[in-house]
Amino acid sequence: MKLRDFVRFILPYVPAFLSIVTCVAIILGLQKWLPASSIAQDNLSNVMLVICLISILLVVVLLIFILTKTNQLRYSGSSLHKELYDLTQKAHHFRNIIEILVRSKVWAPGLKEYIDEEFSNLNFFMMKEFYKGRSKLALEYIEENNRYGDSESLYLESKAMLLSEPSDSKMDTFINPRNYNVRILKKWVEHKVGSGLWHFFGYKYASFKDELDVHRIFERHQEKILNYAIQLDLPRYQDMGFSEELLSKIGEQMSEEVIPRLLELTLQTRQRIPRIINISYSLMVLLILFGVFQPLVSFLFVLPAIYSYVSIAVVVAMLLFIVLSVYPFIIQEINTKNKL
């Protein structure tokens, strides 16, 4: 297994390694076995002309590839940003629902006061990561008896959904951001924030009905929650009335679908230029320098043969690199399209 992992690690570097070895071998080989005195200048000039033409052709191909790839990225980027915007709005609606729940009377009397006063500096993430020993308060919370049937953890989870940073423990003001930062999204995904609604208001609701009674929520708050749910997903919730089942389905959708996808797209929008474009651009620059400019300079100023050897070696090495890299790139592109 370790050998297989090692092979997978070094495999992407094989084309570059072989190309460098080939380049060095050609330079040394030409210099050692074909001294300048044994080569007619006309023959060397003809070879350099061929190298120059090949380089120009490759530069054109690489330039077309870069422009085509950039256009594809721009098109996919527009679609990505549209989906990202839609998911962000869904997260806003979900947080609006949670904010109403946190302020409502759905909780057992005394629960909010117990958490907000006894554990005011504790947040859901600290509690879930108590085993790391970073928070003594989290350990104290774990050691406490469940005074409210473990619904305290749902209250902490709900408050966590309203935080802007994983390190925060209090929410003085609640405002939906324009974009969610990666740190908080990763924590939400890691601890499946939202699944608590599905757990407590779903198939286990009968066990928590005394601690979490949806009928204690004011009617105007119920209507607001239902309106936000319809904005979140009209086809899914338009025929549902307010109930514990509605809250359960909203939590399941957010934890299983919306938040993970929101994190994925947020990370994609922050990615730099794809590696294949950087490689193509580097190859194009090297070809222009060693395959076009250097042969032209050699023609004009009759430079020593070693400069011609370098041009030949670099161009041949880059041809080898392109040939060795094309197949893995095609496989990667096919696999990527099949996943879409």
Buried (B, 14 or more C-beta within 10 A) or exposed (E): EEEEEEEEEEEEEEBBEBBEEBBEEBBEEBBEEEEBEEBEEEEBBEBBEEBBEBBBEBBEBBEEBBEEBEEEBEEEEEEBEEEBEEBBEBBBBBBBBBBBBBBBEBBBEEBBEBBEEEBEEBBBBBBBBBEEEEBEBBBEBEEEEEEBBEBBBBBBBBBBBBBBEBEBBEBEEBEBEEEBEEEBBBBBBEBBBBBBBBBBBBEEBEEBBEBBBBEEBEEEBBEBBBBBBBBBBEEBBEEBEBBBBBBBBBBBBBBBBBBBBBBEBBEEEEEEEEEBBEBBBEBBEBBBEBBBBBBEEBBEEEEEBEBBBBBBBBBBBBBBBBEBBEEEEEEEEEEEEEEE
